[in-house]
Amino acid sequence: MSISMTIKELAKLADVSIATVSKIMNNKDENISPVTREKVLRIAQQHNYSPYAKAISKAFPKTQLVGVVVPDISDRLYASVVQYLDGYAMEQGYSLVVTSTFGDVNREALSIDSLLGKRVEYILFLYGRIEAASQDKLREHNTPFYCVPFGPDEQDEDKPVLDFQSAAEEAVSFLSGLGFEKMAAVLREKDGPLCRILHRSMERNKIVFDESLIFEFGEQEPSEVLEILAKTGVKAVVVQDTEIARLIYSCAYARHMNIPGDLSVISFDFGGEGHTFLPELCTLVLPHKELAKILWDTVFHMVSTRREQGIEPVGLMFKEGKSTARSTDRHKVKICVIGGVNLDVTFLVDEILGSTETMTIHERSILPGGKAGNQAIGVARLDGAASIISILSNDMDGKNLYNNLAANNVDVSGIGFDNAASTGIAYIFVTKSAEYLIGYYQGTSDSISRKHVEECMDILLSSEYCLLQNSIPDETLLFITRLCRKHGIRIILKPSGYKMLPPEVLEELYMLVPNKTELNQIMPGEGSVGEKAAALIAGGARYVVVTLGEEGCYFTDGKAGKEYPAIDVEPIDTTGASDAFISALAVLLAEGESIDTAIEYATIAAGISTTRLGAQSSLPDRYTLEMYRKKLIGRIS
């Protein structure tokens, strides 16, 4: 309504008599209920009723100012809430005056003097208790105030406004559901209220509470904490805030620990920062806007009615990110992938034509790709501990590819950057019948040198499997294969169709996985798939698996061969099938399964991937793979 609203219109809107409105506006409302008084004043203010300013000045003979005192306004815990609080205050015609005490008694006294000097109508303290002298001064000046136990270290106060207990219960219950029976915590105060809350939550969820696994931030470096967790086999940690979480992430990467593969992390989040972590942090988020609304409604009620009102505790929101994973009894062997990471530029066409002909492109997509990148992400999706050694271009494309790998739970500490080379690109033409043609620009794949691998030696030597492609320089390839053979690291190599495989590499391989085209390039001339695969075994490879598309695959150890049928699906895009196959094969072998079982899983993973567009987007997760296998186990022998 406009400013010309009449008293009759106001009375109708508030559902009271004109006489009631008149009494309230003229401050003669002794016999009118506080609820009715607050309702009328609120509607009058919202609709700019013309006598409103005069009435308010009589009802609240001060300044439309509300004081807010916080421990530290630069702390995200308070800053965001105060920001929303200010917005709600402005909607009601009020302004906030905000001061910080920094936990200092003298600063509290100075803050109160300053606010009284500004004739604030009300003071809200966003902490549990104020000094007795401060209370006396406020009562002497007849200035109402309210203390709100707010932070995580004030949970022992009466009626805390934030329900950290329920939040801790949810976090601990979530980790318990993932199979963890023991967990650690990194807190600002080792013996504080939040520690006691976590203790109760762990006991209720039958998780061992071990005081030696409760760390006080500042007393021990995050690197020391991670070392203790590694020695004790503890793989889950709850931290008090995102600053601590960031340091845990940083130290984990420096130690080549995979989050969440080697360590699951949950953090309280007072600034809404969980999405900025790679992988995204699992958080207990402060509902800033909701909390500010509740606080302001409480303040306005007290100012309007002159009566105190309690605040119901507000729960924190549990936001599941990607920083937690199932605890498992499976032996999680580390798998290192070495090779190129590039962009896949995919074109959807009607058919693949010959030379000097023009194709119409119906759709185009640009997505992260490259066999090493695909296989590393494929391993991580299947709950494997994946690391990658590669070189990326030091440009926006390179940084995006790096972030994509990290976001998919791949250990990226083995990635280097080249200022001179540009990002590799695969140009992929795909038909509706899933046929494809690929043109490849190497880019930074040529920059993967022996020197870079030597710099990442600790990553490679801590792995039990190495996934390789011969798209990298021959010198680097031969160095890696000999190094792996020397240290007992099993190599699974996917040959590239456009590049010959050096003969001396063959004898170092645990398993070679070509498709039919690649097999014929490595072993040209007459002969069946079985005969050529057996010849590769004779040349030094221990095992050979030939992928045959819709016909499945063929395995041989040189003594006997076995065919595995493909699963029955309608293919859309087959470009990621070989990477899905190798990822699943490696993970199952790393878990100690037989080659027969591993190939069964790999065949299913490859089939699933063909039903989705894109290479990385088509890679299945562990749950999907297990469900498919459960349905198909009767068919595959």
Summary of the structure (lengths in Angstrom):
residues: 637
radius of gyration: 32.8
end to end distance: 76.2
largest distance: 107.3
contacts: 2202
relative contact order: 0.07
helix: 43%
strand: 20%
